Amino acid sequence: MAGFAIHLHAFGSGQVCTHNMVQTVSIDLQTESDERLVKLHVDGQPGAIDELIRRHRDELFGYLVRFTGSRAMAEDVFQETFLQIHLSSATFDVDRRLKPWLYTIATNKARDARRWLRRRPSVSLDTPVGGSDDPVSMVDLMPSNGEDPQSPLQGAEQSKRVRAVVDRLGDAQREILLLTYFQRMPYAQVANILNIPVGTVKSRLHGAVRAFGELWGEESER
């Protein structure tokens, strides 16, 4: 993610004080949970949302690049996601996990971005991303460290074909594969993010795998 930056100060921050509202509380933010960081941000703790951004930056940004097919668009969606976190933080239920909420917001905003993209010239997953001095292909942003014998995702040539196939999938199939395979999220968490039943997650994944297999066969014949 060289060259990528987010303006952390744009979200603003205040001060957390003790009950006498005089002495500032000293907190080691790196040891706090995600959910606690949201609560601290609501209370005005300086640096709380900055720590959340740093903690989730690489994984979430990689997900958004794969989802949108565009590094520039992923940067925009990433910043919009954390702006929404900032604006909605007071409504977050701290008894629930942050990650599903974070990915729900990010996925919805990525969907909106792709709808906008359809009205613009298309950006393929084959398009190089990054600066001209250090170009990166989508294969570098779509790691496959699993060892599923049914998943032909190893080797540079196979990765190139995977890239082409994923680019041809519909949005629903694309996001299911990204969340379940690339992000390795459990069905229940994916269901929470997409606001669908677990059974629907499984059926969509089944359809996505079937579609991927059919397209994979077409790619193999080329």
JORAFEN-V575607 format. One record per backbone hydrogen bond with DSSP energy under -0.5 kcal/mol. CO is the residue of the C=O (numbers start at 1). NH is the residue of the N-H. Records with the same first field share a line. If there is no record, write none. Layout:
BEGIN
CO=NH + NH
END
This chain:
BEGIN
1=4
6=8
7=10
8=11
9=12
15=17
16=25
18=21
22=24
23=18
25=27
27=29
28=31
29=32
33=37
34=38
35=39
36=40
37=41
38=42
39=43
40=45
41=44
45=48
47=51
48=52
49=53
50=54
51=55
52=56
53=57
56=60
57=61
58=62
59=63
60=64
61=65
62=66
63=67
64=68
65=69
70=74
71=75
72=76
73=77
74=78
75=79
76=80
77=81
78=82
79=83
80=84
81=85
82=86
83=87
84=88
85=89
86=89
88=91
89=92
92=94
93=96
97=101
98=102
99=103
100=104
101=105
102=106
103=107
104=108
105=109
106=110
107=111
108=112
109=113
110=114
111=115
112=116
113=117
114=118
115=119
116=119
117=120
122=124
124=127
125=138
129=136
131=134
132=135
136=129
137=140 + 141
138=141
139=142
147=149
148=151
150=152
151=153
155=159
156=160
157=161
158=162
159=163
160=164
161=165
162=166
163=167
164=168
165=168 + 169
166=169
170=174
171=175
172=176
173=177
174=178
175=179
176=180
177=181 + 182
178=183
179=185
186=190
187=191
188=192
189=193
190=194
191=195 + 196
197=201
198=202
199=203
200=204
201=205
202=206
203=207
204=208
205=209
206=210
207=211
208=212
209=213
210=214
211=215
212=216
213=217
214=218
215=219
216=220
217=221
218=222
219=222
END
